[in-house]
Structure formats: C-alpha cells, structure tokens
C-alpha cells in the first residue's frame, strides 16, 4: 500500500503518483538493507589507514521513505513501509563493514573517529529509488566514489557506480530485496575498485 508524496517534500517542482493497493490499512513496517558479504579477505593488508566518510545523499537517499517513480517528473513513497535509516546512512554502514571484512588495510575507521588516516573514501549516494518507467521495473542505485591521499590531499581516483536490479512484484518486500541485491553488487564492485588502485605508494605508513 502506497501513498503519493508530493515533490514539495522530496524534490521541488515535480508531481507525485501512487501505485494500486487493496485491502485494509496495515501497521507501518520498517526495513533495512540486507546484503550478502561477497568480499574475499586479503591475505596481507596494506599498511595504511583508510577513513570512510559518511555518505552524502540527495533528497531521494536522505529520507526514510521507500521511494518509487513512474517517470522523471514524479515520485511517491510506500505509505505503510519505511527504511529504518535513510539509504545514504545504510550504505555508509555497509561500505564500512565491507572494508573491515576485506582485510585490505591495517586500519579501517570512520572519518569522524579522530583517527589520523592515510586514505579517505568519500561516497555520495546520487540515486536510490524503485523505477517503474521501464520494462522490467527495476531498483536503481547510483553512487559517486572519490579516493583521497590524505598526505597531500590529492585525488587518487574517482568513479561512479550504478546497480539496477529487476523487480517482478510491486510488493515492498520484493522491492527491498531488489535494493539489497543491488547494494551487494555495488559495494562489492567498490571494494574491488579500491583494491585495484596503486596504493603501495602510500608507504611508509604514518607513525
């Protein structure tokens, strides 16, 4: 069951729409992104400290609403379902967990922790919505990533990552599962990409 949400709430200047629904009103349900850990731990970590900056997010990813769109001019959200945290925050947590599990660096921490880092990964969640405008319907996740060398504040690499996953049913459980599959793929690609960079030139580590 889905509620139209005018874009004065989400994005100014657009209209909103709703999906068909039936049955009696239900209690609000809350969902979290569930990903499959698909990262193979490194045998020998790089002696460097990676800081992960909390994700910046556009309006679509900075709300608790589970957002869908029929076309580029309108957005809406599920009436009786919400995210436990905004998607941008959930993506930040999952990326942090993935790098911890990867054993790629001797230290992985958040940029707000006070740890002096050698590298910093900046993330911006640009798209995070269920797109009903095509065939098939898909969930869309798009993030921008920037890897910084904190020793000289230079940008080592930057890239955009996109994941789309088809959804066969408009039910919120299927949509949430699609987001989880897309996030799994995207985060795995992000970790692999960071590992492909020439990080050995960061040596020797800070003392």
C-alpha angles and dihedrals in degrees: 000000000000137000125211111239117200114229091240081082099042111016123001119239100027133101128231138232140191138222123233115271137180140185132045123319112274134208115271114267127205126214136194128201110260117201134180113236102239100164119116110218116242116244093218119029122216111252095241138103116241119201119198116207117214110259121266111220139195119229092275093060098034097068133079089230120109097230130208134178136201093193140348093277102057141047134182139170140222110269100213101031133069141167116259086227132010110275092245090060093045092050090052092053093047093049090050091050091048093054091046089054093045095066086212094135133034090233130026116181142151120267089239094055097088092241114141105237137200096204134025128200114206118196131192120187104213103170131021115156146109109258117208096171097093141047111282106028110238142186112237127208122177126174136173119220129196124184115203132196100222093197094071100007091242125148109245095185143339133195144161120236124201129187126182124180126185118240119203098192133041091221111122093236091060092046093050090049089052091053090050092052091047093048091049092054095043096048092047089053091048094053091047091049093052090049090054093060122100094258098154090082088070088075138142095055122232116270 
